Amino acid sequence: MEVINQNKEDNPMAEEGNDNAIDHNEDTCYGVEDEREEQNSSENEGEEEEEEEKEEEAEEEDTECENPFEFENGINPLDLIGNSDSGLPCYQTIKDYVVLCNKKRKPLEQCHREGTSSKKAREEDIAEVSSAEMTEIELMNFDQCGRSKKKVPRKRGRRKGSKKKLDERLSRMLGDANLHYANRRYDMAITVLHEVVRLKPTLPESYHILGLVHNAIGDYKKGMSFYKIAARLTPKDSSLWKMLFAWYIEQGDIGEASCCLSEAIKADPKDSTLRSYRAMLYAELQDFQKAAVAYEQVYQLCCENVDALKEAAKFYQKCGQVERSVCILEDYLKNQPDGVNASVVDLLGAILMEINAHDKALQYIELSQVDGKELPLTLKVKAGICHVHLGNMEKAQVFFNDLKPENANKHVELITEVADSLMGLGHYNSALNYFPMLKGNSKNENGLLYLKIARCYQFLGERLQAILSFSKALETLQDDVEARIALASLLVEEGKENDAISLLSPPKDSDPGEAHSEKSNRWWVDVRIKLKLCNIFHSRGMFNDFVGVSFPLVHESLHVVTPRQKKPNTDSPLCNLHKDEEYHQLIIDLCNALASLQRYREALEIINLTLRSAHTSLSAENNEKLRSLGTQMAYNTTNPRHGFHCVKCIVQQHPQNVAAWNCYYKVISRLENRDTRHDKFVRAMQGKFVDCVPPILISAHQFTLCSHHQDAARKYLEAYKLLPENPLVNLCVGTALINLALGFRLQNKHQCVGQGLAFLCNNLRICQNSQESLYNIARAYHHVGLVTLAAKYYEKVIAIRERDCPIPKLPNENIDVIENHKPGYCDLRREAAYNLHLIYKRSGARDLARQVLKDYCSF
């Protein structure tokens, strides 16, 4: 007796000061003695019997639930019902449960001495369990939810003599609790039931009554927790699981509801209603595959439940298993020789028609007509639609004869199905015979109906009727972008561009900031609307309006797209900007419009962004157009630095083209400060193309501008070696040598002047004594102080009359027409006469100087 008491665990959670409680020590001794007798009896009888086979594992369910819990000696399950958020009887931590299970029961004599001070005993015993022992126990015996990981094999059935009748005292206490509950003495009922739980923790009736009591006082959360304990103790009682399932569904806890439903199905696997609930639960969770399987199981349990079979077919269709859907419906029809279910044929026909098996669908519909009975109207309509798809319009019309305007309000869905099918197959005239039937129906007097009618008129080429129908549709479908664009296109075709612009423009009372809002879904911020507006503005030459709409779209999209981006960014207004040819043309039109409005800086920004982000997807033609436009912008804008990239790319593509180098040099010469990018680029081009003269000349010109005449002469002489008969090269070499001779550091100045004049004379020879070459020699003589020779050559220039020639034009360059108004813009006689008059004036011949000015410089 003492050994048994020492191995038993004390009740650590017994309540103190309970008036209705029986003496604690007597109950403890009574319980120990009773358990000892029961244990001895079981052991004696168990030795005489053979052990039965181990119990087979239960069928696995889709949702895993907790194992049926077993209360250990000394644990009060009432303390497991707390105010936790989940409302479920679970332990706070694994450690708490382990401490309670491994606590040592004190000797009986010590219990008599300490009376009811169980709380203090519990705290002392908890302290005796070391952390190492705790960790070992946790790892060996329990998982995260405090459940035992080791499964103890159970014996099938029960041993003889092991079934024990409920103690008379407990039965009496349960009866008292029921009376208290019936008379609404809930506190007294709870007190009695707590004592029953303390004496017999595994008695399910006590928890059931506790659940009733707490539900009666409005504490549904705790009541359901007690119901769940009762259900765990009687797992084969499906009614409790059903009640718990309903309560969790009401609370929105789908996970616990699914768990309870699985336990209910385990308890009653032949209940088709429970499996129907499971199928509906899967459907609500959009797990169509499991929903289909669940509904098929319902049908297998109850073959009369055709609705379950149909639901299974629908869900198989939703999850893409159309063949399975067709198969189960066909198997059902094959097993119905006496009669055919029209609803099953209707569903099967709809599924077959969806996969374009119209001939097979028509076959099943015809087979469903037995004993000459007339087909239901739904099957007639499906048969007619099948004939339409098979090209039998006359046969189809026979099946559609029952759809008339006078009964249209009764068959709205069927008429809509017929009209949509005819419209989808291009029979627009026939579709227009059925759509008007729905106008009188209040449920279909909406924009969608008029939209379909408008589409039919549009495809038939009846623009006026289509415009009226689209306008009627937009009265209710104001945010339908496709309908609005279609109506705008029709208005443009009718020459009503102003009406189309008004239709696509934002309302006057709209918020301008809404267009930039990411969450805005109004029709006027849709990209398709803006692109249609751009198309109309551009075609009418309204460039200001065109730029106002298109520039924000293109600018934002180009900033979002990056060169390394492999996929289009969904945040971009024009997400396929770098691939779509239509968008490339929009960019070119935008740049041309900006150029016509003299907004060169913005045009250059768009061009540079496009060439950086979409250069690989641009066609060669569009690439060339953009670079040419960029070049034009570069020498028209006030800051040509933005156009450097464009002209550089053009020269790289055409390194031997003089016009390309002229464009490049015109842009570079307008830079106020020296651009290091230019120096690096010219050096690179000279190294890559050693026989290319333009970069050598441009480099020499840059040295001349910086007054580095020696470096300039060296570069010009390099060009002279490549092109000795070029007049420009000879002129540049001669002027560079003369400028160099005028410096202070050169010792052989006369030799340098002579060489320079020799190159100028060579230029005179190549140009065949042209006015320009004569003037250049005269200026050289004048510059070095040889005024006698200079006067002689100035007189030769005055004696020649040069005709005007067109000024050379660079690609995409607009020449100022004002320069062409005055004749003689190519004649140098006035310049020569003015310089000659300076020579005469300085030499003292003032009368001769005045005469020269009067003859050639006064107009």
C-alpha positions in Angstrom: 0.0 0.0 0.0 2.7 2.4 0.9 4.7 1.5 -2.2 1.7 2.1 -4.4 1.0 5.4 -2.7 4.6 6.5 -3.2 4.5 5.8 -6.9 1.2 7.6 -7.4 1.0 11.3 -8.3 -0.8 13.8 -6.2 -3.5 16.0 -7.7 -1.6 19.2 -8.1 -4.6 21.3 -9.1 -7.1 20.4 -6.3 -9.1 23.4 -5.2 -8.8 24.7 -1.6 -11.7 25.8 0.6 -14.4 24.1 -1.5 -17.5 23.6 0.7 -18.9 20.8 -1.4 -15.6 18.9 -1.6 -15.2 15.6 0.2 -12.2 15.1 2.5 -9.2 15.2 0.3 -7.2 12.5 2.1 -10.1 10.0 2.2 -10.7 10.5 -1.5 -7.1 10.0 -2.2 -6.9 6.8 -0.2 -10.1 5.5 -1.6 -8.9 6.1 -5.1 -5.6 4.4 -4.5 -7.2 1.3 -2.9 -9.7 1.1 -5.8 -7.0 1.4 -8.4 -4.9 -1.3 -6.6 -7.8 -3.7 -6.6 -8.6 -3.1 -10.2 -4.9 -3.5 -11.2 -4.6 -6.8 -9.3 -7.8 -8.1 -10.8 -6.7 -7.1 -14.3 -3.2 -8.7 -13.9 -4.6 -12.0 -12.6 -7.2 -12.3 -15.3 -4.7 -11.1 -18.0 -2.3 -13.9 -17.2 -4.9 -16.5 -18.0 -5.7 -15.1 -21.4 -3.6 -15.0 -24.6 -2.7 -11.5 -26.0 -4.8 -10.5 -29.0 -3.4 -9.1 -32.3 -2.3 -5.4 -32.3 -4.9 -2.9 -33.5 -4.6 -1.9 -37.1 -3.8 1.8 -37.8 -6.8 4.0 -38.6 -7.5 5.3 -42.0 -5.5 8.4 -42.8 -7.5 11.6 -43.4 -6.5 14.7 -45.4 -6.4 16.9 -42.3 -4.4 15.7 -39.3 -5.9 16.1 -35.8 -4.7 15.6 -32.3 -4.3 12.1 -30.9 -7.0 11.2 -28.3 -5.4 12.4 -25.1 -5.2 10.3 -22.0 -5.1 11.9 -18.6 -2.2 10.9 -16.4 -2.7 10.2 -12.7 -2.8 13.4 -10.6 -3.5 15.8 -13.5 -6.6 17.9 -13.3 -7.9 18.5 -16.9 -9.9 21.5 -15.7 -6.7 23.4 -15.5 -6.2 22.8 -19.2 -9.3 24.8 -20.0 -8.1 28.4 -19.8 -8.8 31.7 -21.4 -6.5 31.0 -24.3 -7.2 32.7 -27.6 -7.9 29.5 -29.4 -10.3 28.2 -26.8 -8.8 24.7 -27.1 -7.6 22.5 -24.2 -3.9 22.5 -24.8 -0.9 22.9 -22.6 0.9 26.2 -22.4 4.3 24.7 -22.9 5.8 21.3 -23.2 7.7 21.9 -19.9 4.4 22.4 -17.9 3.0 19.2 -19.1 6.2 17.2 -18.4 6.5 18.7 -14.9 2.9 17.6 -14.1 3.4 14.1 -15.4 6.7 13.5 -13.6 5.8 15.0 -10.3 6.2 12.6 -7.3 3.2 11.9 -5.0 3.9 12.5 -1.3 3.4 9.7 1.2 -0.1 9.4 2.6 1.0 10.4 6.2 2.5 13.6 4.8 -0.8 14.3 3.0 -2.6 14.0 6.3 -0.2 16.5 7.9 -0.3 19.0 5.2 -4.0 18.8 4.5 -5.0 20.7 1.4 -1.8 22.6 0.8 -1.4 21.1 -2.6 -0.2 24.3 -4.3 2.9 24.5 -2.1 3.6 20.8 -2.7 3.3 21.3 -6.4 5.8 24.2 -6.5 8.3 22.1 -4.4 8.0 19.1 -6.6 8.4 21.2 -9.8 11.7 22.5 -8.4 12.9 18.9 -7.9 12.9 18.2 -11.7 16.3 19.2 -13.1 16.6 21.0 -16.5 18.6 18.1 -17.9 15.8 15.6 -17.0 13.3 18.0 -18.4 15.1 18.3 -21.8 15.5 14.5 -22.0 11.9 13.9 -21.3 10.8 16.5 -23.8 13.0 15.1 -26.6 12.0 11.5 -25.9 8.3 11.6 -25.2 6.7 14.8 -26.5 6.3 16.8 -29.7 5.5 20.5 -29.9 1.9 20.2 -28.8 2.5 18.0 -25.8 1.5 14.8 -27.5 3.3 11.5 -27.1 5.5 10.7 -30.0 5.7 7.0 -29.1 2.7 4.9 -30.0 1.9 2.2 -27.4 0.5 -0.8 -29.3 -3.1 -1.5 -28.3 -4.8 -4.8 -27.9 -7.8 -5.5 -30.0 -11.1 -5.7 -28.0 -11.0 -5.8 -24.2 -9.8 -8.3 -21.6 -12.2 -10.2 -19.6 -13.3 -8.6 -16.5 -11.6 -5.2 -17.4 -14.9 -3.4 -18.0 -15.9 -1.6 -14.8 -19.2 -0.1 -14.0 -19.3 3.5 -13.0 -19.0 4.0 -9.3 -22.3 4.6 -7.6 -21.0 7.7 -5.9 -19.9 9.3 -9.3 -23.3 8.3 -10.8 -25.0 10.1 -8.0 -22.8 13.2 -8.4 -23.6 13.3 -12.2 -27.3 13.0 -11.4 -27.0 15.9 -9.0 -25.1 18.0 -11.6 -27.9 17.3 -14.1 -30.5 18.4 -11.6 -28.5 21.6 -10.9 -28.2 22.2 -14.7 -32.0 21.6 -15.2 -32.9 24.0 -12.4 -30.4 26.6 -13.7 -28.2 26.4 -10.7 -25.1 26.6 -12.9 -22.5 27.4 -10.3 -23.5 24.4 -8.2 -23.5 22.2 -11.2 -20.0 23.4 -12.1 -18.7 22.7 -8.6 -20.0 19.2 -8.6 -18.7 18.5 -12.0 -15.3 19.8 -11.1 -15.2 17.3 -8.3 -16.2 14.5 -10.6 -13.4 15.4 -13.0 -11.0 15.4 -10.1 -12.1 11.9 -9.1 -12.5 10.5 -12.6 -10.7 12.6 -15.3 -11.5 10.2 -18.1 -15.3 10.3 -17.7 -16.7 11.9 -20.9 -20.2 12.6 -19.4 -18.8 15.2 -17.0 -17.2 17.2 -19.8 -20.4 17.0 -21.9 -22.5 18.4 -19.0 -19.8 21.1 -18.4 -20.1 22.1 -22.0 -23.9 22.4 -21.7 -23.6 24.5 -18.5 -21.0 26.9 -20.0 -23.1 27.3 -23.2 -26.1 28.0 -21.0 -24.3 30.9 -19.2 -23.0 32.3 -22.5 -19.3 31.2 -22.3 -19.4 29.4 -25.6 -15.6 29.3 -26.0 -15.1 27.3 -22.8 -18.2 25.2 -23.5 -16.8 24.1 -26.9 -13.5 23.3 -25.2 -15.3 20.9 -22.8 -17.2 19.4 -25.8 -13.9 18.8 -27.5 -12.5 16.9 -24.5 -15.7 14.8 -24.5 -15.3 14.2 -28.2 -11.7 13.1 -27.6 -12.7 10.7 -24.9 -15.5 9.3 -27.1 -13.9 9.6 -30.6 -16.6 7.4 -32.2 -19.4 9.7 -31.2 -19.9 11.7 -34.5 -22.6 14.0 -33.0 -20.1 15.8 -30.9 -17.7 16.3 -33.8 -20.5 17.6 -36.0 -21.5 20.1 -33.3 -17.8 21.3 -33.0 -17.5 21.5 -36.8 -20.6 23.7 -37.0 -19.3 26.0 -34.2 -15.8 26.4 -35.7 -17.4 27.2 -39.1 -19.5 29.9 -37.4 -16.3 31.3 -35.9 -14.5 31.3 -39.2 -11.8 28.9 -38.0 -11.5 26.7 -41.1 -8.5 24.8 -39.9 -10.2 23.5 -36.7 -13.5 23.0 -38.6 -11.7 20.7 -41.1 -10.1 18.8 -38.2 -13.4 18.2 -36.5 -15.0 17.2 -39.8 -12.2 14.6 -40.4 -12.8 13.2 -36.9 -16.5 13.0 -37.6 -15.9 11.1 -40.8 -13.7 8.7 -38.9 -16.4 8.1 -36.4 -19.0 7.6 -39.2 -17.3 6.9 -42.5 -20.6 6.0 -44.2 -22.3 9.4 -43.6 -22.4 11.0 -47.0 -23.6 14.3 -45.5 -20.3 14.7 -43.7 -18.4 14.0 -46.9 -20.6 16.6 -48.7 -19.6 19.1 -46.0 -15.9 18.3 -46.7 -16.4 18.8 -50.4 -18.0 22.2 -49.8 -15.2 23.1 -47.6 -12.6 22.2 -50.3 -14.6 24.2 -52.8 -14.7 27.3 -50.5 -10.9 26.9 -50.2 -10.7 26.7 -54.0 -9.0 23.3 -53.8 -11.0 22.0 -56.8 -9.1 18.8 -57.2 -9.9 17.6 -53.6 -13.5 19.0 -53.9 -14.0 16.9 -57.0 -12.7 13.7 -55.3 -14.8 14.4 -52.2 -18.0 14.8 -54.3 -17.2 11.6 -56.2 -16.9 9.8 -52.8 -20.3 11.2 -51.8 -21.8 9.8 -55.0 -20.2 6.4 -54.4 -21.7 6.2 -50.9 -25.1 7.3 -52.2 -25.7 6.5 -55.9 -29.0 8.3 -55.8 -27.3 11.6 -55.2 -26.9 12.7 -58.8 -26.2 16.3 -57.7 -23.0 15.1 -56.1 -21.9 13.5 -59.3 -22.6 16.6 -61.3 -20.7 18.7 -58.8 -17.7 16.3 -59.1 -17.8 16.7 -62.8 -17.9 20.5 -62.6 -14.9 20.6 -60.2 -12.9 18.2 -62.4 -13.6 20.5 -65.2 -12.4 23.5 -63.2 -9.1 21.9 -62.3 -8.4 21.0 -65.9 -9.3 17.3 -65.8 -12.0 17.5 -68.5 -11.5 13.9 -69.6 -12.3 12.7 -66.0 -15.3 14.9 -65.9 -16.6 13.5 -69.2 -15.8 9.9 -68.1 -17.8 9.9 -64.9 -20.8 11.4 -66.6 -20.7 8.9 -69.5 -20.4 6.0 -67.0 -23.5 7.2 -65.2 -25.5 7.4 -68.5 -24.3 4.0 -69.5 -25.7 2.5 -66.3 -29.1 4.1 -66.8 -30.9 2.0 -69.4 -34.4 2.7 -68.3 -34.3 6.5 -68.3 -31.9 9.3 -68.8 -31.3 12.2 -66.5 -31.7 15.3 -68.6 -29.7 17.4 -66.2 -26.7 15.1 -66.6 -27.0 15.1 -70.3 -27.2 18.9 -70.2 -24.0 19.2 -68.1 -22.2 16.6 -70.3 -23.2 18.4 -73.4 -22.0 21.8 -72.0 -18.6 20.3 -71.2 -18.2 18.6 -74.6 -19.2 21.8 -76.3 -16.6 23.7 -74.4 -13.9 21.5 -75.8 -15.4 21.8 -79.3 -16.7 18.2 -79.3 -20.0 19.4 -80.7 -20.7 16.3 -82.8 -20.3 14.1 -79.7 -22.5 16.4 -77.6 -25.2 16.3 -80.2 -25.0 12.5 -80.2 -25.7 12.3 -76.4 -28.5 14.8 -76.8 -30.2 12.7 -79.5 -29.8 9.5 -77.5 -31.5 11.1 -74.5 -34.7 11.5 -76.6 -36.4 8.1 -75.8 -39.9 6.9 -76.7 -40.4 9.9 -79.0 -40.6 12.3 -76.1 -39.9 15.9 -76.7 -36.5 17.2 -75.6 -36.3 19.8 -72.8 -35.8 23.3 -74.1 -32.3 23.5 -72.6 -31.3 20.4 -74.6 -33.0 21.8 -77.7 -30.9 25.0 -77.5 -27.7 23.0 -77.0 -28.6 20.8 -80.0 -29.2 23.9 -82.1 -25.9 25.5 -81.0 -24.1 22.3 -81.9 -25.7 22.4 -85.4 -24.5 26.0 -85.8 -20.9 24.9 -85.0 -21.3 22.1 -87.5 -22.5 24.4 -90.2 -26.2 23.2 -90.2 -27.9 26.6 -89.9 -31.3 25.3 -91.1 -31.4 22.5 -88.6 -30.3 24.8 -85.9 -33.1 27.2 -86.6 -35.6 24.4 -86.1 -34.4 23.9 -82.6 -34.4 27.7 -81.9 -38.1 28.1 -83.0 -39.3 27.9 -79.4 -37.4 31.0 -78.4 -39.8 33.9 -79.2 -40.1 37.5 -78.1 -43.3 36.8 -76.2 -41.6 34.2 -73.9 -38.2 35.9 -73.8 -38.5 36.9 -70.1 -38.8 33.2 -69.2 -35.8 32.1 -71.2 -33.3 34.9 -70.8 -30.2 32.7 -70.3 -31.1 30.4 -73.2 -31.6 33.4 -75.6 -28.3 34.9 -74.4 -26.5 31.7 -75.0 -27.9 31.4 -78.5 -27.1 35.0 -79.5 -23.6 34.8 -78.1 -22.9 31.6 -80.0 -24.1 33.1 -83.2 -22.1 36.3 -82.7 -19.0 34.3 -81.8 -19.2 32.4 -85.1 -19.7 35.5 -87.2 -23.5 35.1 -87.8 -24.1 38.8 -86.8 -27.4 39.1 -88.7 -28.8 36.0 -87.0 -27.5 37.2 -83.6 -29.4 40.5 -84.1 -32.6 38.5 -84.3 -32.1 37.3 -80.7 -30.4 40.2 -78.8 -33.4 42.6 -79.3 -35.6 40.0 -77.6 -33.8 40.8 -74.3 -34.4 44.6 -74.4 -37.8 44.3 -72.8 -36.5 42.2 -69.9 -35.7 44.4 -66.8 -32.8 42.2 -65.8 -31.0 42.7 -69.1 -31.8 46.3 -69.8 -28.1 47.1 -69.3 -25.0 48.3 -71.1 -23.7 44.8 -71.8 -26.6 44.0 -74.1 -26.2 47.2 -76.1 -22.5 46.6 -76.3 -23.1 43.2 -77.9 -25.6 44.8 -80.3 -23.1 47.5 -81.2 -20.4 44.9 -81.9 -22.7 43.2 -84.3 -23.5 46.4 -86.2 -19.8 47.3 -86.2 -18.8 44.0 -87.8 -21.6 44.5 -90.4 -20.3 47.9 -91.3 -23.4 49.8 -90.1 -21.5 52.6 -88.4 -24.4 54.8 -87.5 -26.3 52.0 -85.8 -23.1 50.9 -84.0 -22.5 54.5 -82.8 -26.0 54.7 -81.3 -25.6 51.3 -79.6 -22.2 52.1 -78.2 -23.5 55.4 -76.9 -26.4 53.6 -75.2 -24.0 51.1 -73.7 -21.7 53.7 -72.3 -24.5 55.3 -70.3 -24.2 52.4 -67.9 -20.7 51.0 -68.7 -18.8 54.3 -68.4 -15.6 52.6 -67.4 -15.5 50.2 -70.3 -12.3 51.3 -72.1 -12.7 49.0 -75.1 -16.2 50.3 -75.8 -15.1 53.9 -75.5 -12.2 53.4 -77.9 -14.4 51.5 -80.4 -16.9 54.4 -80.4 -14.1 56.9 -80.8 -12.8 55.0 -83.8 -16.2 55.0 -85.4 -16.6 58.7 -84.8 -13.2 59.4 -86.4 -14.3 57.3 -89.4 -17.4 59.5 -89.7 -15.3 62.6 -89.6 -16.4 63.6 -86.1 -12.9 64.0 -84.6 -14.1 66.7 -82.1 -16.7 64.3 -80.7 -14.1 61.6 -80.4 -11.7 63.9 -78.6 -14.5 64.9 -76.2 -15.4 61.3 -75.6 -11.8 60.4 -74.7 -10.9 63.5 -72.7 -11.1 63.5 -68.9 -14.3 64.9 -67.3 -14.0 68.6 -66.4 -14.6 67.8 -62.7 -11.9 65.1 -62.6 -8.9 65.5 -60.3 -5.7 66.2 -62.4 -3.6 64.4 -59.7 -5.7 61.2 -60.1 -3.9 60.5 -63.4 -0.7 59.9 -61.6 -2.2 57.8 -58.8 -1.2 54.1 -58.9 -4.6 53.0 -57.4 -6.7 55.0 -59.8 -8.9 52.9 -62.1 -10.9 55.6 -63.8 -11.2 55.2 -67.6 -9.4 58.4 -68.5 -6.1 57.3 -66.9 -6.0 54.1 -68.9 -3.0 53.9 -71.3 -5.2 52.7 -74.2 -7.4 55.8 -73.9 -4.3 58.1 -74.0 -2.8 56.3 -76.9 -6.0 56.7 -78.9 -6.0 60.4 -78.1 -2.4 60.7 -79.2 -3.3 59.1 -82.5 -6.2 61.5 -83.1 -4.1 64.6 -82.1 -1.2 63.6 -84.3 -3.4 62.9 -87.4 -5.0 66.3 -87.1 -1.6 68.1 -86.6 -2.5 69.2 -83.0 1.1 68.9 -81.8 0.7 70.8 -78.6 -2.1 68.5 -77.5 -0.2 65.4 -78.8 2.9 66.3 -76.8 0.8 67.0 -73.7 -0.6 63.5 -73.7 2.3 61.4 -75.1 5.3 63.0 -73.4 4.4 62.0 -69.8 3.7 58.4 -71.0 6.9 58.0 -72.9 9.1 59.9 -70.4 7.9 57.8 -67.4 8.2 54.5 -69.3 11.7 55.3 -70.5 12.8 56.1 -66.9 11.4 52.8 -65.6 13.0 50.6 -68.3 16.7 49.9 -67.8 19.1 48.4 -70.3 19.8 45.4 -68.1 16.2 44.6 -67.6 15.3 41.3 -69.2 11.5 41.5 -68.6 9.2 44.6 -69.0 8.5 46.3 -65.7 4.8 46.1 -64.8 5.0 49.6 -63.2 5.7 51.1 -66.6 2.7 52.8 -68.4 4.0 51.3 -71.7 5.3 48.0 -70.4 6.4 46.8 -73.9 8.0 50.1 -74.9 11.3 48.5 -75.8 9.8 45.8 -78.0 6.6 47.1 -79.5 7.1 48.7 -83.0 4.0 50.8 -82.5 5.5 52.4 -79.5 8.8 53.1 -81.4 6.8 55.0 -84.0 5.1 56.9 -81.2 8.6 58.0 -79.9 9.7 59.2 -83.3 6.4 61.1 -83.8 6.9 62.7 -80.3 10.4 63.8 -81.1 9.4 65.3 -84.4 6.5 67.1 -82.6 8.9 68.5 -80.0 11.3 69.6 -82.7 8.5 71.5 -84.5 7.7 73.2 -81.2 11.4 74.0 -80.7 11.5 72.0 -77.4 14.9 70.6 -78.3 16.1 69.8 -74.9 13.1 67.5 -74.1 13.4 65.9 -77.5 17.1 65.1 -76.9 16.2 63.6 -73.5 13.7 61.3 -75.1 16.1 60.3 -77.8 19.0 59.6 -75.4 16.8 57.6 -73.1 15.4 55.5 -76.0 18.8 54.8 -77.5 20.1 53.6 -74.1 17.2 51.4 -73.1 15.8 50.1 -76.4 18.7 50.3 -78.8 18.8 46.5 -79.2 15.2 46.2 -80.2 15.0 49.2 -82.4 15.0 48.5 -86.1 17.9 49.9 -88.1 15.7 52.4 -89.8 14.2 53.7 -86.6 17.6 53.8 -85.0 18.9 55.9 -87.8 15.9 58.2 -87.6 16.4 58.8 -83.9 20.1 59.5 -84.3 19.5 61.9 -87.1 16.8 63.7 -85.1 19.2 63.8 -82.2 21.9 65.4 -84.4 19.4 68.1 -85.5 18.4 68.8 -82.0 22.1 69.0 -81.0 22.9 71.9 -83.2 19.6 73.6 -82.6 19.5 73.5 -78.9 21.2 76.1 -76.7 23.2 73.4 -75.0 24.6 71.0 -77.6 26.2 68.7 -74.9 22.9 66.7 -74.8 23.3 65.9 -78.5 27.0 64.7 -78.4 26.0 61.1 -78.1 23.8 61.2 -81.2 26.4 62.8 -83.5 29.1 60.5 -82.1 27.0 57.4 -82.9 26.4 58.7 -86.5 30.1 59.2 -87.1 30.9 55.7 -85.7 28.4 54.2 -88.1 29.7 56.3 -91.1 33.4 57.0 -90.3 34.2 57.9 -94.0 31.2 60.1 -94.6 32.2 63.8 -94.7 28.6 65.0 -94.1 28.5 63.0 -90.8 31.8 64.6 -89.7 30.4 68.0 -90.7 27.4 67.4 -88.4 29.8 66.3 -85.6 32.1 69.3 -86.0 29.2 71.7 -86.1 27.9 70.4 -82.7 31.4 70.4 -81.2 32.2 73.9 -82.4 29.2 75.3 -80.5 30.5 74.0 -77.2 31.6 76.9 -75.0 34.1 74.9 -73.0 36.4 72.1 -74.1 34.6 68.7 -73.7 37.0 65.9 -72.7 34.6 63.4 -74.3 35.4 65.0 -77.7 39.2 64.7 -77.3 39.0 61.1 -76.3 36.6 60.2 -79.1 38.7 62.0 -81.8 41.9 60.3 -80.6 40.1 56.9 -80.6 38.8 57.5 -84.2 42.3 58.5 -85.4 43.8 55.4 -83.9 41.1 53.2 -85.4 40.9 54.8 -88.9 44.5 56.0 -89.7 43.6 56.9 -93.3 40.5 59.0 -92.3 41.2 62.7 -92.8 38.1 64.4 -91.1 39.1 63.5 -87.5 42.7 64.8 -88.2 41.3 68.1 -89.6 38.9 68.5 -86.6 41.7 67.9 -84.2 43.9 70.5 -86.0 41.0 73.0 -86.0 40.7 72.5 -82.2 44.4 73.3 -81.8 43.9 76.4 -84.0 41.1 77.6 -81.8 43.4 77.2 -78.8 46.2 79.1 -80.6 48.4 76.0 -80.6 49.6 76.7 -84.2 52.5 74.4 -84.1 50.3 71.4 -83.1 47.8 72.5 -85.7 50.4 72.7 -88.4 51.6 69.2 -87.5 48.1 67.8 -87.8 47.3 69.6 -91.1 50.5 68.2 -92.6 49.4 64.7 -91.6 46.2 65.3 -93.6 48.2 66.8 -96.5 50.2 63.5 -96.8 46.8 61.7 -97.2 45.1 64.3 -99.5 47.8 66.5 -101.1 45.4 67.8 -103.8 42.6 68.8 -101.5 42.1 72.6 -101.5 40.9 72.7 -97.9 43.9 70.9 -96.6 46.3 73.2 -98.6 44.5 76.2 -97.3 44.6 75.0 -93.7 48.3 74.1 -93.9 49.2 77.6 -95.3 47.2 79.5 -92.7 48.7 77.4 -89.9 52.3 78.1 -91.1 51.7 81.8 -91.4 50.1 82.0 -88.0 53.1 80.1 -86.6 55.5 82.5 -88.3 53.9 85.4 -86.4 54.9 83.9 -83.1 57.8 85.1 -80.9 59.7 81.8 -80.4 60.2 80.9 -84.1 63.6 81.8 -85.4 63.2 81.1 -89.2 60.1 83.1 -89.6 60.8 84.1 -93.3 61.1 80.5 -94.3 57.9 79.6 -92.5 56.0 82.5 -94.2 57.3 81.4 -97.6 56.1 77.8 -97.0 52.8 79.0 -95.9 52.4 81.2 -99.0 53.5 78.2 -101.2 50.6 76.1 -99.8 48.2 79.0 -100.4 49.4 79.3 -104.0 48.9 75.6 -104.4 45.3 76.1 -103.2 45.0 78.9 -105.8 46.1 76.4 -108.5 43.7 73.7 -107.4 40.8 76.1 -107.3 41.7 77.5 -110.7 42.2 81.1 -109.6 38.8 81.4 -107.9 37.8 84.5 -106.1 38.0 82.8 -102.7 41.5 81.6 -103.2 42.7 85.0 -104.4 41.1 86.6 -101.4 42.9 84.1 -99.0 46.3 85.0 -100.6 45.6 88.7 -100.3 44.6 88.3 -96.6 47.9 86.4 -96.0 50.0 89.1 -97.6 48.1 91.7 -95.7 48.5 89.8 -92.4 52.3 89.6 -92.7 52.7 93.3 -93.8 53.3 92.8 -97.5 50.7 95.4 -98.4 51.8 96.0 -102.0 51.3 92.3 -102.9 48.1 92.3 -100.8 46.7 95.3 -102.7 47.4 93.6 -106.0 45.5 90.5 -105.1 42.6 92.5 -103.6 42.3 94.3 -106.9 42.1 90.8 -108.6 39.3 89.9 -106.2 37.4 93.1 -107.0 37.6 92.4 -110.7 35.8 89.1 -110.4 32.0 88.8 -109.9 31.1 85.5 -108.0 27.6 84.0 -108.5 25.6 82.9 -105.5 25.7 79.2 -104.7 23.5 77.2 -102.3 24.9 76.9 -98.9 25.8 73.3 -98.1 23.1 71.7 -96.0 23.7 69.2 -93.2 21.3 66.2 -92.7 18.0 67.3 -91.1 19.2 70.9 -90.9 16.8 73.8 -91.5 18.6 76.7 -93.2 17.5 80.1 -92.1 15.7 81.5 -95.2 16.6 85.1 -94.1 20.2 84.6 -95.2 19.0 83.9 -98.8 17.0 87.1 -99.2 20.0 89.4 -100.0 21.8 88.6 -103.3 25.6 88.4 -103.4 26.0 86.4 -100.2 28.8 84.4 -102.0 30.6 87.4 -103.5 33.7 88.6 -101.7 34.2 91.9 -103.5 32.9 94.0 -100.6 35.3 92.4 -98.1 38.2 92.9 -100.5 37.3 96.5 -101.2 37.1 97.3 -97.5 40.5 95.8 -96.8 42.0 97.6 -99.9 40.6 100.9 -98.6 42.4 100.3 -95.3 45.7 99.9 -97.2 45.1 103.1 -99.2 44.1 105.0 -96.1 47.2 103.9 -94.2 49.4 104.8 -97.1 47.9 108.4 -97.3 45.7 107.9 -100.4 42.5 108.9 -98.7 40.7 110.0 -101.9 41.4 106.7 -103.4 40.3 104.9 -100.3 37.0 106.9 -100.3 36.5 106.0 -104.0 36.9 102.3 -103.3 34.3 102.4 -100.5 31.9 104.4 -102.7 32.2 102.0 -105.6 31.9 98.6 -103.8 30.7 99.1 -100.2 27.8 101.5 -100.6 24.4 100.1 -101.6 
